[in-house]
Amino acid sequence: MRRHPGTYDLAQYLPWIDVTHLPGVESGERPATAWWQDETMVALMGLKVLGVNLAEVKYFRVAAPKFSSRGLGDFQAKQIGPEAVEMLTSQGMISSDANAITVQLDTPADSAAHRFFVQREFVEVGREELYTPGKIEVIMQKQVELR
């Protein structure tokens, strides 16, 4: 079972940011993109290389409710493919004969997030208890064509 920071309270989440997230961003291992409004982070997306031609969305958040219904999720979702291609390219992780890469993510089963990603052409490839006993996560993937 993997430990997921979102499962825990803020006191446990903040050390995860300092120990895992920020060093990963600083080293280039986990590129992140954030959107700001009036000095408030309103959306955040982070990626990680899983292998050749394979990237993972590690987190995908839009602040709510103040910033909901503004299309930030849609905009951010459209950035997944280009950001993943850039990350894999910069790390030499796209094979020379590849026509596409795969982007993978996981999200709670049968949730609004699950439906959100289905609407954006992610397909379910599995279901597992990844973070919390008894809570099923859906593993989803999407093919991103290389240009």
C-alpha positions as a Markdown table, in Angstrom:
| # | Residue | x | y | z |
|---|---|---|---|---|
| 1 | Met | 0.0 | 0.0 | 0.0 |
| 2 | Arg | 1.5 | 3.4 | -1.0 |
| 3 | Arg | 1.2 | 6.4 | 1.3 |
| 4 | His | -0.8 | 9.2 | -0.2 |
| 5 | Pro | -0.4 | 12.7 | 1.3 |
| 6 | Gly | -4.0 | 13.7 | 0.5 |
| 7 | Thr | -5.2 | 10.9 | 2.8 |
| 8 | Tyr | -3.8 | 12.6 | 5.8 |
| 9 | Asp | -4.3 | 15.9 | 7.6 |
| 10 | Leu | -2.5 | 19.1 | 6.8 |
| 11 | Ala | 0.1 | 18.6 | 9.5 |
| 12 | Gln | 1.2 | 15.4 | 7.7 |
| 13 | Tyr | 0.8 | 16.8 | 4.2 |
| 14 | Leu | 3.1 | 19.8 | 4.7 |
| 15 | Pro | 6.1 | 17.7 | 5.6 |
| 16 | Trp | 5.4 | 15.6 | 2.4 |
| 17 | Ile | 5.6 | 18.9 | 0.4 |
| 18 | Asp | 9.0 | 19.7 | 2.0 |
| 19 | Val | 10.5 | 16.3 | 2.0 |
| 20 | Thr | 9.2 | 14.7 | -1.2 |
| 21 | His | 7.5 | 17.3 | -3.5 |
| 22 | Leu | 9.8 | 20.3 | -3.4 |
| 23 | Pro | 13.1 | 18.3 | -3.7 |
| 24 | Gly | 11.6 | 16.5 | -6.7 |
| 25 | Val | 10.6 | 19.7 | -8.3 |
| 26 | Glu | 14.0 | 21.3 | -7.6 |
| 27 | Ser | 15.9 | 18.3 | -9.0 |
| 28 | Gly | 13.7 | 18.1 | -12.1 |
| 29 | Glu | 12.4 | 14.6 | -11.2 |
| 30 | Arg | 8.9 | 15.9 | -10.6 |
| 31 | Pro | 8.1 | 18.8 | -12.9 |
| 32 | Ala | 5.2 | 20.9 | -11.6 |
| 33 | Thr | 3.0 | 23.6 | -13.1 |
| 34 | Ala | 1.1 | 26.0 | -10.9 |
| 35 | Trp | -1.4 | 28.7 | -11.7 |
| 36 | Trp | -1.7 | 31.7 | -9.5 |
| 37 | Gln | -4.3 | 34.5 | -9.0 |
| 38 | Asp | -3.9 | 37.3 | -6.5 |
| 39 | Glu | -0.9 | 35.6 | -4.8 |
| 40 | Thr | -3.0 | 32.4 | -4.3 |
| 41 | Met | -2.2 | 29.1 | -6.0 |
| 42 | Val | -5.4 | 28.1 | -7.6 |
| 43 | Ala | -4.3 | 25.0 | -9.6 |
| 44 | Leu | -1.4 | 22.6 | -9.4 |
| 45 | Met | -0.2 | 19.7 | -11.5 |
| 46 | Gly | 2.8 | 17.5 | -11.0 |
| 47 | Leu | 4.3 | 14.8 | -13.2 |
| 48 | Lys | 6.9 | 12.0 | -12.8 |
| 49 | Val | 8.7 | 9.7 | -15.3 |
| 50 | Leu | 7.7 | 6.1 | -14.8 |
| 51 | Gly | 9.7 | 4.7 | -17.7 |
| 52 | Val | 10.5 | 5.0 | -21.4 |
| 53 | Asn | 7.5 | 6.7 | -23.1 |
| 54 | Leu | 5.6 | 6.6 | -19.7 |
| 55 | Ala | 4.7 | 9.5 | -17.5 |
| 56 | Glu | 2.5 | 9.7 | -14.4 |
| 57 | Val | 0.3 | 12.6 | -13.1 |
| 58 | Lys | 1.3 | 12.6 | -9.4 |
| 59 | Tyr | -1.2 | 15.3 | -8.4 |
| 60 | Phe | -3.8 | 17.4 | -10.1 |
| 61 | Arg | -5.6 | 19.9 | -7.9 |
| 62 | Val | -7.8 | 22.9 | -8.5 |
| 63 | Ala | -8.6 | 25.1 | -5.5 |
| 64 | Ala | -12.3 | 25.0 | -4.6 |
| 65 | Pro | -14.9 | 26.4 | -4.2 |
| 66 | Lys | -13.8 | 30.0 | -4.7 |
| 67 | Phe | -12.0 | 29.1 | -8.0 |
| 68 | Ser | -14.3 | 26.4 | -9.3 |
| 69 | Ser | -16.4 | 26.8 | -12.5 |
| 70 | Arg | -13.6 | 28.9 | -14.2 |
| 71 | Gly | -12.4 | 26.2 | -16.6 |
| 72 | Leu | -9.1 | 25.8 | -14.7 |
| 73 | Gly | -9.5 | 22.0 | -14.6 |
| 74 | Asp | -10.1 | 21.8 | -18.4 |
| 75 | Phe | -7.1 | 24.1 | -19.1 |
| 76 | Gln | -4.9 | 22.1 | -16.8 |
| 77 | Ala | -6.0 | 18.8 | -18.3 |
| 78 | Lys | -5.0 | 20.1 | -21.7 |
| 79 | Gln | -1.5 | 20.7 | -20.4 |
| 80 | Ile | -0.9 | 17.2 | -19.3 |
| 81 | Gly | 0.1 | 15.9 | -22.7 |
| 82 | Pro | 2.5 | 18.7 | -23.7 |
| 83 | Glu | 4.0 | 18.9 | -20.2 |
| 84 | Ala | 4.6 | 15.1 | -20.1 |
| 85 | Val | 6.2 | 15.1 | -23.6 |
| 86 | Glu | 8.5 | 17.9 | -22.5 |
| 87 | Met | 9.5 | 16.1 | -19.3 |
| 88 | Leu | 10.1 | 12.8 | -21.0 |
| 89 | Thr | 12.1 | 14.5 | -23.8 |
| 90 | Ser | 14.2 | 16.5 | -21.5 |
| 91 | Gln | 15.1 | 13.4 | -19.6 |
| 92 | Gly | 15.8 | 11.3 | -22.7 |
| 93 | Met | 12.9 | 9.0 | -22.0 |
| 94 | Ile | 11.2 | 8.9 | -25.3 |
| 95 | Ser | 12.3 | 6.1 | -27.6 |
| 96 | Ser | 13.4 | 7.1 | -31.1 |
| 97 | Asp | 10.7 | 5.0 | -32.8 |
| 98 | Ala | 7.8 | 6.2 | -30.6 |
| 99 | Asn | 4.7 | 7.7 | -32.2 |
| 100 | Ala | 3.0 | 8.3 | -28.8 |
| 101 | Ile | 3.6 | 8.4 | -25.1 |
| 102 | Thr | 1.4 | 7.1 | -22.3 |
| 103 | Val | 0.3 | 9.2 | -19.4 |
| 104 | Gln | -1.0 | 7.4 | -16.3 |
| 105 | Leu | -2.8 | 8.6 | -13.2 |
| 106 | Asp | -4.9 | 7.2 | -10.4 |
| 107 | Thr | -7.9 | 8.6 | -8.7 |
| 108 | Pro | -10.7 | 7.4 | -6.4 |
| 109 | Ala | -13.1 | 5.0 | -8.1 |
| 110 | Asp | -16.5 | 6.4 | -9.1 |
| 111 | Ser | -15.6 | 9.9 | -8.0 |
| 112 | Ala | -16.0 | 13.3 | -9.7 |
| 113 | Ala | -12.3 | 13.2 | -10.5 |
| 114 | His | -12.8 | 9.7 | -12.1 |
| 115 | Arg | -15.6 | 11.1 | -14.3 |
| 116 | Phe | -13.6 | 14.2 | -15.1 |
| 117 | Phe | -10.7 | 12.2 | -16.5 |
| 118 | Val | -13.0 | 9.8 | -18.4 |
| 119 | Gln | -14.5 | 12.8 | -20.2 |
| 120 | Arg | -10.9 | 13.8 | -21.2 |
| 121 | Glu | -10.2 | 10.5 | -22.9 |
| 122 | Phe | -8.4 | 8.7 | -20.1 |
| 123 | Val | -9.3 | 5.0 | -20.0 |
| 124 | Glu | -9.4 | 2.7 | -17.0 |
| 125 | Val | -6.7 | 0.0 | -17.0 |
| 126 | Gly | -7.1 | -1.3 | -13.5 |
| 127 | Arg | -8.5 | -0.9 | -9.9 |
| 128 | Glu | -6.5 | -1.3 | -6.7 |
| 129 | Glu | -6.3 | -0.4 | -3.1 |
| 130 | Leu | -3.3 | 2.0 | -3.5 |
| 131 | Tyr | -3.4 | 4.3 | -0.5 |
| 132 | Thr | -6.2 | 3.5 | 2.0 |
| 133 | Pro | -7.4 | 0.1 | 3.0 |
| 134 | Gly | -10.9 | -0.5 | 1.6 |
| 135 | Lys | -10.7 | 2.5 | -0.8 |
| 136 | Ile | -10.4 | 1.6 | -4.4 |
| 137 | Glu | -8.4 | 3.7 | -6.8 |
| 138 | Val | -8.9 | 3.6 | -10.6 |
| 139 | Ile | -5.7 | 3.5 | -12.6 |
| 140 | Met | -6.2 | 5.4 | -15.9 |
| 141 | Gln | -4.1 | 6.0 | -19.0 |
| 142 | Lys | -4.2 | 8.2 | -22.1 |
| 143 | Gln | -2.1 | 8.0 | -25.2 |
| 144 | Val | -0.5 | 11.3 | -26.3 |
| 145 | Glu | 0.5 | 11.5 | -30.0 |
| 146 | Leu | 4.0 | 12.9 | -30.7 |
| 147 | Arg | 4.2 | 15.5 | -33.4 |
